Amino acid sequence: MDLPCPDWISHAELIWSRLDPEQTNKFSAELDIDEIFDFGQSQITPDDVRVLSGIGRNYPVQKCAPSAAKLRERGNDRFKAKDYTSAALHYSQGVCHAPEDSEQLALCYANRSAALFQLARYQECLEDVGRALAHGYPSHLQPKLLSRRRQCQGFMCPQQPGQETGTAGTPPAHHTPSPPAATTVNHPPSSTHTPATGVSLHFSLQKGRHLVAVEGKSAGEVLLRDRAFSCVLIQGVGLRAEHEEGRTAGRERGVVAEGAKGAFGTEDRCCHRCLCPTLCPVPCPGCRYERYCGQRCQREAWQEHHRWECPLGAELRAAGFLAHLALRVALKGGLQQVRRARGSEDKARGLAKQEVPEEVEEESHDGKDNTFGHSSTTPPGGQIESVLPSSVSCHGDAYQHVHGLLPHVEGHAPSLRFLYAVTIATLHQALRQAGPPPAAWGGGDYVSDSCDGPSACEDAVGGAWNPELSILGATALRHLLQLRANAQAITTERVADECGTAVQASREIRVATAIFPTLSLLNHACRPNTSVTFDTGCGGRAPDGTLPFASSPDSFMGVSVLVRAARDLTAGEELLHCYGPHCSRMEVQERQRLLLEQYLFKCECEACLQDLQSPPEGYITSSHFKCPKCARPLQTGAGGYVCVRTGCSGRLSGGEVEETLQVVKALLDQALELLDMDRPVEALRLLQEATCRSKRHLLATNRLQGQVSDATARAYASMGDWSEAASHLGLSLASVRCQFGEDSVEAGQQLFKLTQLHFNGGQAGQALSVLAEARRVLSLYLHAHSQELQDLRDMEDCLRATL
């Protein structure tokens, strides 16, 4: 949740209502973040900390042996049903719930090793066998466990270097159509951080800090790679998919998390540090919530933030993930970096007052700081070129760039500023009560760096919470205010949990929120010229569970983003990215409203200006509705839609169009539910009825008509009729291209699915033809090592071998 939970919001509102008018007016006029935090701190008492802790009981993080036992029993049920993936996930939950001194921990590890063995994940199986024995697995049960270990070793010994463990060397016989992610989480190659080449940092009063190409760039060319300064995984996003056509691309900062429907959320299936998917996480010894893909991520998270967050897990979940991320950024930044940032900011502000006339001072149009973050001089026209002329890399001063982002204090309503201030002040007080200050904030180092849970906090030496350390709370509040306009939603494609369906649906979900030092410098455009791809660190393990790709410590990157040119760029062109509202998905008025509400600027990008202009005389705007007389396109007219053909009297009323859309949408929704239940024959009957009705009034380019065609293709594919499925998917592709563009990521997704259908149908020539186009388009958006591009390479190898 972006905001704190409703119970805490209600409590903060109660505190706000108790302020007298003078206090309310004074606070509402206050724009200094230190003063805002101090006021919030003055309004809370120890009782408020207890209230937050009480609310946190609704988000339990304590370990519990009986709970672990129940989860292990559920895993046993799924294991008996031969659903080994679900079994492993249930056992993993049991591992996380089991206390360190509980027999349940060893039992859950042992049972999980059995599920991993059935999934041919032998290396991970061996690790769990070792963990079960190390945690006191009962001696009378050990012979079976030791036998499993010998079997694993037998399977692994003949393995050749570089060969995937437990998998065949050839691609699967059938690729089930499921579209790839527009903005996806992939595993990175072994390369380390790549600074931007041919990109420079500029500054102007109108745009603030922004990035510019200093040389021409071809579509698909990498512009820069940025590493997240920090991120927080979003809890409770279920995996049971709902069909969603027209998946979003680009920098979806405002993506809304879907409601959880499945048994397992992102917190159960992803590493809480690097977001890497994992079936067998390593738990935090102190709480049942945090889990990691391996020991390395566990250790890094403990050092960076979790040793102080662990005792406050329930309170942080109640406070919302933005407050959690804000505190995490401040903890990682440290007192020295914060002092440096504040000093540089004060110096830059003083210089700005001397050099820039007051009447021309402006705020950045989309949340970038105008004065802090680089040294510069102001040439005529107010355009400033950075001291980084050819290579942009913020990572030497990553925190300085994060701190320099505008908090937009005046853009937040006074009541919201108060909620933020009280929330951070209460968390700050709870942190003080939990133990001494973090080492990076003047506290002593811990005796041991081991991840021993909350008990490690008791081993701290030196350090005390002196009054000066209220700067930690004020800094966290600054970051919380910044996150409204600068937090980046990290999304991935997630396949449905249902098993046994011939074709599985997938959807894009939001898995985390992060802050990126360099990516935050890109300004918005509703028709962007860049695309982004998110990568995860792998915790020192390859996606197939084997050992690392590279031995270099730098190869472990954590969460990163790759920015590519979405089209050819010319020298001097600004790099622009979409914050969510895209011109192909939303009308200009709605885009401008959303951007003003969330990012506090009125968008005047090229796409908005074009959309606001009156169309030239004689220009016909198609509504994607069909004339009932001549089947030509209709255009908007008085009271409805009229035919574009001169002399044709065909028209449709608004009521007729609305009725058709409602009926077709209802039939489509019912059909999708049946497809999710693997009942394609029944779904196809509904889709045929929907097609019959939609063809009366909808053109083939209409978005809803495209969705019906896509679902029909899925139904035929589920029945193994690959040729008919490909035919209908071709109709859907035409609709997607019309709406989003020939080279859009949505078109790439449809081309990918069409390649799969031709491949499964044995149409080698057609598959190769579509495959080449799919690869060209997807390469503009996806990482070279993404699963989708790898699937295309595998299919191409198989197809060429048959020719």
C-alpha positions in Angstrom: 0.0 0.0 0.0 1.4 3.4 -1.0 -0.2 5.1 2.1 -0.3 3.6 5.6 -3.0 1.1 6.5 -6.5 2.6 7.1 -6.3 2.1 10.9 -3.1 4.1 11.2 -4.5 6.8 8.8 -7.6 7.1 11.1 -5.3 7.4 14.1 -3.3 10.2 12.4 -6.5 12.0 11.4 -7.5 11.9 15.1 -4.3 13.6 16.1 -4.7 16.1 13.3 -8.2 16.9 14.5 -7.0 17.7 18.0 -4.7 20.5 16.8 -6.0 24.0 17.6 -6.6 26.4 14.7 -3.3 28.3 15.3 -1.3 25.0 15.2 -3.1 23.9 12.0 -2.5 27.2 10.2 1.2 27.3 11.3 1.8 23.7 10.1 0.0 24.3 6.8 2.2 27.2 6.0 5.4 25.4 7.0 7.6 24.2 4.1 10.8 23.3 5.8 11.1 19.6 6.1 13.1 19.7 9.4 10.4 21.9 11.0 7.6 19.6 9.6 9.3 16.6 11.1 9.9 18.3 14.5 6.2 19.3 14.6 5.1 15.7 13.9 7.5 14.4 16.5 6.1 16.9 19.1 2.6 15.5 18.5 3.3 11.9 19.2 3.7 10.1 22.6 4.7 6.6 23.6 1.1 5.7 23.3 1.2 6.4 19.6 4.1 4.0 19.2 2.0 1.4 21.1 -0.9 2.1 18.8 1.2 1.5 15.7 2.6 -1.7 17.2 -1.0 -2.9 18.0 -2.1 -2.2 14.4 1.0 -4.1 13.3 -0.4 -7.3 14.9 -2.7 -7.4 11.8 0.6 -7.9 9.8 2.3 -10.6 11.9 6.0 -11.3 11.4 6.8 -13.5 14.4 7.8 -17.1 13.8 5.4 -19.8 14.9 6.1 -23.5 15.0 2.4 -24.6 14.9 1.9 -22.4 11.8 5.0 -24.0 10.2 3.5 -27.4 10.9 0.2 -26.5 9.2 2.0 -25.1 6.1 4.1 -28.3 5.9 0.9 -30.4 5.9 -0.5 -28.3 3.1 2.7 -28.9 1.2 2.3 -32.7 1.8 -1.2 -32.5 0.3 0.2 -30.8 -2.8 3.1 -33.2 -3.0 0.7 -36.2 -3.0 -1.2 -34.5 -5.8 2.1 -34.3 -7.7 1.9 -30.5 -7.7 5.5 -30.2 -6.8 5.9 -26.4 -7.4 3.0 -25.6 -5.0 4.4 -28.1 -2.5 7.8 -26.4 -2.6 6.2 -23.0 -2.0 4.2 -24.3 1.0 7.3 -25.9 2.4 9.1 -22.6 1.9 6.5 -20.8 3.9 6.9 -23.4 6.6 10.7 -22.8 6.6 10.1 -19.1 7.0 7.5 -19.5 9.8 9.6 -22.1 11.8 11.7 -20.8 14.7 15.4 -21.6 14.5 15.2 -24.0 17.5 12.1 -25.8 16.2 12.1 -29.3 14.8 9.7 -28.0 12.2 12.5 -26.1 10.5 14.4 -29.3 9.8 11.2 -31.1 8.7 10.3 -28.4 6.3 13.8 -28.3 4.8 13.7 -32.1 4.3 10.2 -32.1 2.7 11.2 -29.2 0.4 14.2 -31.2 -0.7 11.9 -33.9 -1.8 9.8 -31.5 -3.9 12.9 -30.0 -5.5 14.2 -33.4 -6.3 11.0 -34.1 -8.2 11.5 -30.8 -10.1 15.0 -31.9 -11.0 16.5 -29.0 -9.1 19.3 -31.2 -7.7 21.7 -28.5 -6.5 19.0 -26.8 -4.4 17.8 -30.2 -3.2 21.3 -31.0 -1.9 21.5 -27.7 -0.1 18.1 -28.3 1.6 19.3 -31.8 2.7 22.3 -30.2 4.3 20.2 -27.6 6.1 17.8 -30.3 7.4 20.7 -32.3 8.8 22.3 -29.1 10.3 19.1 -28.2 12.1 18.7 -31.6 13.8 16.6 -33.7 11.4 15.4 -36.8 13.4 17.9 -39.6 13.2 15.2 -42.3 12.5 14.2 -40.4 9.3 17.7 -39.7 8.1 18.2 -42.8 5.9 15.6 -41.6 3.4 17.1 -38.2 3.4 20.7 -39.5 2.9 19.4 -41.7 0.0 18.0 -38.7 -1.7 21.3 -36.9 -1.3 23.1 -39.9 -3.0 20.6 -39.8 -5.9 21.1 -36.1 -6.4 24.9 -36.6 -6.5 24.4 -39.4 -9.0 22.4 -37.2 -11.3 24.8 -34.3 -11.0 28.1 -36.2 -11.5 27.8 -36.9 -15.2 26.8 -33.3 -15.9 29.0 -31.5 -18.4 30.2 -28.0 -17.5 27.7 -25.3 -18.5 24.8 -27.9 -19.0 21.7 -27.1 -17.1 20.9 -29.4 -14.2 18.1 -31.9 -14.7 16.9 -30.5 -18.0 17.0 -31.8 -21.5 19.3 -30.3 -24.1 16.5 -29.6 -26.6 13.7 -27.1 -26.4 10.2 -28.3 -25.4 8.0 -29.7 -28.1 5.4 -27.0 -27.6 5.6 -23.4 -26.6 2.4 -22.4 -24.9 1.3 -18.9 -25.9 1.8 -16.5 -23.0 2.9 -13.0 -23.8 6.2 -11.6 -22.5 6.4 -8.6 -20.2 6.5 -5.2 -21.5 8.6 -4.0 -18.6 10.1 -7.2 -17.3 12.3 -8.6 -14.6 15.2 -10.6 -16.1 18.4 -12.2 -14.9 21.4 -10.2 -15.9 24.4 -11.4 -17.8 27.8 -11.5 -16.1 28.6 -7.9 -17.1 28.9 -5.3 -14.3 27.5 -1.8 -14.3 27.6 -0.1 -17.6 27.8 3.7 -17.5 26.1 5.7 -20.2 28.2 6.5 -23.2 27.2 9.2 -25.6 24.8 10.6 -23.0 25.4 13.8 -21.0 23.7 15.5 -18.0 22.2 18.9 -18.7 20.4 21.5 -16.6 18.0 24.2 -17.4 15.6 26.3 -15.3 12.6 24.9 -17.2 13.6 21.2 -17.2 15.9 20.9 -14.3 18.5 18.1 -14.6 17.9 16.0 -17.6 19.8 13.6 -20.0 20.7 14.4 -23.6 22.2 12.2 -26.3 25.5 13.7 -27.5 25.6 11.4 -30.5 23.1 9.6 -32.7 21.6 6.4 -31.3 19.9 3.6 -33.2 16.6 2.1 -32.1 17.3 -0.6 -29.5 20.8 0.7 -28.7 21.6 0.7 -25.0 21.8 4.2 -23.5 22.6 3.5 -19.9 22.2 1.0 -17.1 21.3 2.2 -13.6 21.3 0.4 -10.3 18.5 0.9 -7.8 19.7 2.7 -4.7 17.1 0.8 -2.7 13.8 -1.0 -3.2 11.0 -2.6 -1.2 9.0 -5.6 -2.4 5.2 -5.1 -2.5 3.4 -7.7 -0.5 0.2 -9.6 -1.3 0.3 -9.5 -5.1 -1.2 -12.9 -6.0 -0.2 -15.0 -8.9 -3.6 -16.3 -10.1 -3.8 -14.4 -13.3 -6.6 -12.5 -14.8 -6.5 -11.8 -18.6 -5.4 -8.3 -19.3 -4.9 -7.1 -22.8 -2.9 -4.1 -23.7 -0.2 -4.5 -21.1 1.7 -1.4 -20.2 5.2 -0.5 -21.2 7.7 2.0 -20.1 8.2 3.6 -16.8 5.0 2.8 -15.1 5.7 4.8 -12.0 2.0 4.8 -11.1 1.2 1.1 -11.8 -1.4 -0.1 -9.3 -0.9 -3.5 -7.7 -3.5 -6.1 -8.5 -5.5 -7.7 -5.7 -4.2 -11.0 -4.5 -6.2 -14.0 -5.7 -3.7 -16.8 -5.4 -2.3 -18.6 -2.5 1.2 -17.2 -3.0 2.1 -13.5 -3.2 5.2 -11.8 -4.4 6.5 -11.9 -0.8 6.4 -15.7 -1.0 8.1 -16.1 -4.4 10.7 -13.4 -4.7 13.9 -12.5 -3.0 13.2 -9.5 -0.8 16.5 -7.8 -1.7 17.1 -8.5 -5.4 13.5 -9.6 -6.4 14.9 -12.7 -8.1 12.1 -15.4 -8.3 12.9 -18.4 -6.0 11.1 -21.6 -5.0 13.4 -22.2 -2.1 14.2 -19.0 -0.2 16.6 -18.6 2.7 14.6 -17.1 5.6 15.5 -14.3 8.0 16.3 -16.0 11.3 14.5 -13.3 13.2 11.2 -12.8 11.3 9.0 -14.9 9.1 8.4 -12.2 6.5 11.8 -11.4 4.9 13.3 -14.1 2.7 16.1 -14.2 0.2 17.3 -16.2 -2.9 20.6 -17.1 -1.2 22.9 -16.4 1.7 24.6 -13.5 -0.1 21.3 -11.6 -0.5 20.5 -12.4 3.2 23.9 -11.1 4.3 23.8 -7.9 2.2 20.2 -7.1 3.3 21.2 -7.6 6.9 24.2 -5.2 6.6 22.3 -2.5 4.6 19.0 -2.3 6.5 17.3 -5.4 7.9 19.2 -5.6 11.2 17.4 -2.4 12.2 14.1 -3.2 10.4 13.7 -6.7 11.7 12.3 -5.7 15.1 9.9 -3.3 13.4 8.7 -5.6 10.6 5.0 -5.4 11.6 5.1 -1.6 12.1 6.7 -1.1 8.8 4.1 -3.1 7.0 1.4 -1.1 8.7 3.1 2.1 7.7 3.0 1.2 4.0 5.8 0.4 1.6 6.6 4.0 0.6 7.3 4.9 4.3 9.3 1.6 4.5 11.3 2.6 1.4 11.9 6.1 2.7 13.3 4.8 5.9 15.4 2.2 4.1 16.9 4.9 1.8 17.8 7.0 4.8 19.3 4.1 6.7 21.5 3.2 3.8 22.5 6.8 3.1 24.0 7.3 6.5 24.8 10.4 8.6 28.0 11.4 6.7 26.3 11.3 3.3 23.3 13.2 4.6 25.5 15.9 6.1 27.3 16.2 2.8 24.1 16.4 0.8 22.7 19.1 3.1 25.9 21.1 2.9 26.0 21.0 -0.9 22.3 21.9 -1.1 22.7 24.9 1.2 25.8 26.0 -0.8 24.0 25.6 -4.1 20.9 27.4 -2.9 23.1 30.3 -1.8 24.8 30.5 -5.1 21.5 30.3 -7.0 20.2 33.3 -5.1 23.3 35.3 -6.0 23.4 34.3 -9.7 19.8 33.8 -10.7 17.4 36.8 -10.7 14.4 36.0 -8.5 11.9 36.7 -11.3 13.3 33.9 -13.5 13.6 31.2 -10.8 11.5 28.2 -11.9 10.8 24.8 -10.6 11.6 21.7 -12.7 8.6 20.6 -14.7 8.6 17.1 -13.4 10.3 16.7 -10.1 14.0 17.3 -10.7 16.1 19.5 -8.5 17.3 22.7 -10.3 20.4 23.5 -8.3 21.8 20.5 -6.6 23.8 17.5 -7.9 26.5 19.0 -10.1 28.7 22.0 -10.5 27.9 24.1 -13.5 27.9 27.5 -15.1 25.1 29.3 -16.7 25.5 30.2 -20.3 23.2 32.6 -22.1 19.7 31.2 -22.3 19.8 29.4 -19.0 21.1 26.1 -20.4 23.8 24.4 -18.4 25.9 21.5 -19.5 27.0 19.1 -16.9 30.6 18.4 -16.0 29.9 14.8 -17.2 30.1 15.4 -21.0 30.3 11.9 -22.3 29.5 9.3 -19.6 26.7 9.5 -17.0 27.1 7.4 -13.9 25.6 8.5 -10.7 26.9 5.6 -8.6 29.9 7.3 -7.2 27.5 9.8 -5.7 24.3 7.7 -5.8 22.9 9.0 -2.5 23.7 12.6 -3.4 21.6 12.3 -6.5 18.7 10.7 -4.6 18.8 13.3 -1.9 18.8 16.0 -4.6 15.4 15.1 -6.0 12.7 17.6 -5.3 10.4 16.7 -2.4 7.6 19.0 -3.7 6.6 19.9 -0.1 4.1 22.5 -1.3 2.4 20.0 -3.6 1.3 17.7 -0.8 -1.9 18.8 1.1 -1.2 19.8 4.7 -3.1 16.8 6.0 -1.0 14.5 3.9 2.2 16.2 5.1 1.0 15.7 8.6 0.2 12.0 8.0 3.7 11.5 6.6 5.4 13.5 9.5 3.5 11.5 12.2 4.2 8.2 10.5 7.9 8.8 10.1 8.2 10.3 13.6 6.5 7.2 15.1 8.7 4.9 13.2 11.7 6.9 14.3 10.7 6.6 17.9 10.1 2.9 17.5 13.6 2.5 16.0 15.1 4.3 19.0 13.3 1.9 21.4 14.5 -1.1 19.5 18.1 -0.5 20.1 21.1 1.7 19.5 21.4 3.8 16.3 22.8 2.2 13.1 26.5 2.3 12.6 26.1 4.6 9.6 24.2 7.0 11.9 26.8 7.2 14.6 26.1 3.9 16.4 28.7 1.3 17.2 29.5 -1.6 15.0 28.0 -4.9 16.0 30.2 -7.6 17.5 29.1 -10.1 14.8 28.0 -9.5 11.3 26.1 -12.8 11.2 22.4 -12.6 10.4 21.2 -13.7 13.8 17.9 -11.8 13.9 16.8 -9.3 16.6 19.2 -10.8 19.1 22.1 -9.2 17.2 20.7 -5.8 18.1 21.4 -6.6 21.8 25.1 -7.1 21.0 25.7 -3.6 19.9 28.5 -1.7 21.4 28.9 2.1 21.7 26.7 4.7 20.1 23.6 6.5 21.6 20.6 8.3 20.2 21.6 11.9 20.8 19.3 14.7 19.8 21.2 15.4 16.6 20.1 12.1 15.2 16.6 13.4 14.7 18.1 14.2 11.3 17.5 10.5 10.5 13.7 11.1 10.8 13.8 14.3 8.9 15.8 12.6 6.1 13.3 9.8 5.9 10.5 12.3 5.7 12.3 14.0 2.8 12.5 10.8 0.9 8.9 9.9 1.6 7.9 13.3 0.1 10.2 12.6 -2.9 8.8 9.2 -3.6 5.4 10.5 -4.8 7.1 11.8 -8.0 10.2 9.7 -8.2 9.4 6.2 -7.0 9.7 3.6 -9.8 7.3 0.7 -10.1 9.1 -2.5 -11.0 6.9 -4.9 -12.9 7.1 -8.4 -14.2 5.1 -10.9 -16.2 3.5 -13.5 -14.0 1.9 -16.7 -15.2 -1.2 -18.1 -13.6 -0.8 -20.6 -10.8 -3.4 -23.1 -12.2 -1.9 -26.3 -13.4 -3.1 -28.6 -16.1 -4.3 -26.0 -18.6 -3.0 -26.4 -22.1 -2.4 -22.6 -22.5 -1.7 -20.5 -19.4 -2.7 -16.8 -19.1 -0.3 -14.2 -17.8 -0.4 -10.6 -16.7 1.9 -7.9 -15.7 2.1 -7.2 -12.0 3.9 -4.8 -9.8 6.5 -6.5 -7.6 8.4 -3.7 -6.0 8.9 0.0 -5.7 12.4 1.4 -6.1 14.4 4.6 -6.4 17.0 4.9 -9.1 19.7 7.7 -9.1 20.1 8.1 -12.8 16.7 6.9 -14.1 15.1 9.6 -12.0 16.8 12.2 -14.2 14.7 11.3 -17.3 11.8 13.7 -17.9 8.4 12.5 -19.1 6.8 12.3 -22.5 3.5 10.7 -23.4 5.2 9.3 -26.5 8.7 8.4 -25.1 11.8 7.8 -27.1 13.3 5.3 -24.6 12.3 2.0 -23.1 13.4 0.3 -19.9 14.0 -3.3 -18.9 14.4 -4.3 -15.2 17.0 -6.9 -14.2 17.5 -8.6 -10.9 20.5 -9.9 -9.2 20.6 -13.7 -8.8 22.0 -14.0 -5.3 25.1 -15.6 -6.8 23.0 -18.2 -8.6 22.0 -18.6 -12.2 18.3 -18.8 -13.1 18.5 -22.6 -13.4 19.8 -22.9 -9.9 23.4 -23.5 -10.8 26.4 -21.6 -9.6 27.2 -18.0 -10.6 27.8 -16.8 -14.2 30.8 -14.7 -13.1 33.1 -14.8 -10.2 33.5 -11.0 -9.9 31.9 -9.5 -6.9 30.6 -6.7 -9.1 28.6 -9.3 -11.1 26.1 -9.3 -8.3 24.2 -6.1 -9.1 20.9 -6.3 -7.3 18.0 -4.6 -9.0 19.0 -2.6 -12.1 17.4 -1.1 -15.1 18.6 -1.0 -18.7 17.5 2.1 -20.8 17.3 1.7 -24.6 16.4 4.0 -27.5 12.9 3.1 -28.5 13.5 4.8 -31.9 16.4 6.4 -33.7 17.8 9.4 -31.7 19.7 12.4 -33.1 22.6 14.2 -31.3 21.3 16.8 -28.9 17.9 15.0 -28.4 16.7 14.8 -24.8 16.0 11.3 -23.4 12.4 11.1 -22.5 10.4 8.4 -20.7 6.8 7.7 -19.9 5.8 7.9 -16.3 2.6 5.9 -16.9 0.0 7.9 -18.9 0.8 7.0 -22.6 -0.7 8.6 -25.6 -1.7 5.2 -27.1 -3.6 4.2 -24.0 -5.2 7.4 -22.7 -6.8 10.6 -23.9 -4.8 13.8 -23.5 -7.1 15.3 -20.9 -6.9 12.3 -18.7 -3.1 12.1 -19.1 -2.6 15.7 -18.1 -5.0 15.3 -15.1 -3.1 12.3 -13.8 0.3 13.8 -14.3 -0.7 17.0 -12.6 -2.2 15.1 -9.6 0.7 12.7 -9.0 3.7 14.5 -10.5 2.6 18.1 -10.0 3.3 19.3 -13.5 1.2 20.1 -16.6 2.4 18.0 -19.4 3.2 19.9 -22.6 5.1 17.2 -24.4 4.9 16.9 -28.2 2.1 14.3 -28.1 -0.1 16.4 -25.8 0.4 19.5 -27.9 -0.6 17.5 -31.0 -3.6 16.0 -29.4 -4.8 19.4 -28.2 -4.6 20.9 -31.6 -7.7 21.0 -33.8 -7.5 18.4 -36.6 -6.8 20.0 -40.0 -9.8 20.6 -42.3 -11.0 17.4 -44.0 -9.2 15.1 -41.5 -11.4 12.2 -40.4 -10.9 10.7 -37.0 -12.0 7.0 -36.9 -13.9 5.9 -33.9 -13.2 2.2 -34.8 -16.9 1.6 -35.1 -18.5 0.2 -38.2 -21.2 1.8 -40.4 -24.3 -0.5 -40.4 -24.9 0.2 -44.0 -21.6 0.2 -45.9 -19.2 -1.1 -43.2 -17.0 1.9 -43.5 -15.6 3.6 -40.4 -17.8 5.9 -38.4 -16.7 9.2 -36.9 -18.0 11.1 -33.9 -21.1 13.2 -34.8 -24.0 14.9 -33.1 -25.6 12.5 -30.7 -23.7 9.5 -31.9 -21.5 8.3 -34.8 -21.9 9.0 -38.5 -20.4 7.4 -41.6 -17.3 8.9 -43.1 -18.4 8.1 -46.7 -20.0 11.0 -48.5 -23.6 10.2 -49.3 -24.0 7.4 -46.8 -26.6 8.0 -44.2 -25.4 5.2 -41.9 -25.1 6.1 -38.2 -25.2 4.6 -34.7 -26.5 6.2 -31.6 -24.3 6.4 -28.5 -26.8 4.0 -26.8 -26.4 1.4 -29.5 -22.6 1.5 -29.3 -22.7 1.3 -25.5 -25.0 -1.6 -25.5 -22.8 -3.5 -27.9 -19.7 -2.8 -25.9 -21.3 -4.0 -22.6 -22.7 -7.2 -24.1 -19.4 -8.1 -25.8 -17.4 -7.3 -22.7 -19.6 -9.5 -20.6 -19.3 -12.4 -23.0 -15.5 -12.0 -23.1 -15.2 -11.9 -19.3 -17.2 -15.1 -19.0 -15.1 -16.8 -21.7 -11.9 -15.9 -20.0 -13.1 -17.4 -16.7 -13.8 -20.6 -18.5 -10.4 -20.6 -20.2 -8.8 -20.2 -16.8 -10.7 -23.3 -15.7 -9.5 -25.2 -18.8 -12.9 -25.3 -20.4 -12.0 -24.1 -23.9 -15.0 -25.6 -25.8 -17.5 -23.7 -23.6 -15.4 -20.6 -23.8 -15.3 -20.8 -27.6 -19.1 -20.8 -27.9 -19.3 -17.6 -25.9 -16.4 -16.0 -27.9 -18.2 -16.9 -31.2 -21.3 -15.2 -29.9 -19.2 -12.2 -28.9 -17.6 -12.1 -32.3 -21.0 -12.3 -34.0 -22.3 -9.3 -32.0 -19.1 -7.3 -32.2 -18.9 -7.6 -36.0 -22.1 -5.7 -36.4 -20.7 -2.4 -34.9 -17.0 -2.8 -34.3 -14.2 -2.6 -36.8 -11.3 -5.1 -36.7 -9.1 -2.4 -35.4 -11.3 -1.8 -32.3 -9.5 -2.7 -29.1 -12.3 -4.8 -27.7 -12.6 -6.7 -31.0 -8.8 -7.4 -30.8 -9.3 -8.8 -27.3 -12.0 -11.1 -28.5 -9.8 -12.4 -31.3 -6.9 -12.9 -28.8 -9.1 -14.9 -26.4 -10.4 -17.0 -29.4 -6.9 -17.8 -30.4 -6.2 -18.9 -26.8 -9.3 -21.2 -26.9 -8.2 -22.8 -30.2 -4.7 -23.2 -28.9 -6.0 -24.9 -25.8 -7.7 -27.5 -28.0 -4.5 -28.0 -30.1 -5.9 -26.3 -33.2 -2.8 -24.2 -33.9 -3.7 -23.1 -37.4 -7.1 -21.7 -36.3 -5.4 -20.1 -33.3 -2.8 -18.4 -35.5 -5.5 -17.1 -37.8 -7.4 -15.3 -34.9 -4.2 -14.1 -33.3 -3.4 -12.4 -36.6 -6.6 -10.4 -36.3 -5.7 -9.4 -32.8 -2.2 -8.4 -34.0 -3.8 -6.0 -36.5 -5.9 -4.4 -33.8 -2.8 -4.0 -31.5 -0.7 -2.5 -34.2 -3.4 0.0 -35.0 -3.7 1.1 -31.4 -0.2 0.9 -30.2 2.0 1.1 -33.3 3.9 -1.3 -35.6 7.0 -1.3 -33.3 5.2 -1.2 -30.0 6.0 -3.7 -27.2 2.4 -4.8 -27.4 2.9 -5.7 -31.1 6.0 -7.5 -30.1 4.1 -9.6 -27.5 1.5 -10.6 -30.1 4.3 -11.5 -32.6 5.9 -13.6 -30.0 2.7 -15.5 -29.4 2.1 -15.9 -33.1 5.6 -17.4 -33.5 4.7 -19.9 -30.8 1.5 -20.9 -32.6 3.2 -21.4 -35.9 6.0 -23.4 -34.2 3.5 -25.6 -32.4 1.6 -26.2 -35.6 4.7 -27.2 -37.5 4.6 -24.3 -39.9 8.4 -23.8 -40.1 8.4 -21.2 -42.9 5.7 -19.0 -41.4 7.2 -19.4 -37.9 10.6 -18.2 -39.1 9.1 -15.2 -40.9 7.2 -14.0 -37.9 10.0 -14.9 -35.5 12.4 -12.5 -37.2 9.9 -9.6 -36.8 9.1 -10.6 -33.2 12.8 -10.6 -32.3 13.4 -7.2 -34.0 10.5 -5.5 -32.1 11.1 -7.2 -28.7 14.8 -6.3 -28.9 13.9 -2.7 -28.6 12.4 -3.4 -25.2 13.8 -6.6 -23.6 17.2 -7.6 -22.3 19.2 -9.8 -24.7 19.2 -12.5 -22.1 15.4 -12.3 -21.4 13.4 -15.5 -21.4 11.4 -14.4 -24.4 14.4 -13.7 -26.7 16.0 -16.9 -25.5 12.7 -18.8 -26.4 12.9 -17.3 -29.9 16.5 -18.4 -30.3 15.5 -22.0 -29.2 12.6 -22.1 -31.6 14.8 -20.8 -34.4 17.4 -23.5 -33.8 14.7 -26.2 -33.9 13.0 -24.8 -37.0 16.2 -24.5 -39.0 17.2 -28.1 -38.0 14.0 -29.3 -39.6 14.5 -27.5 -42.9 
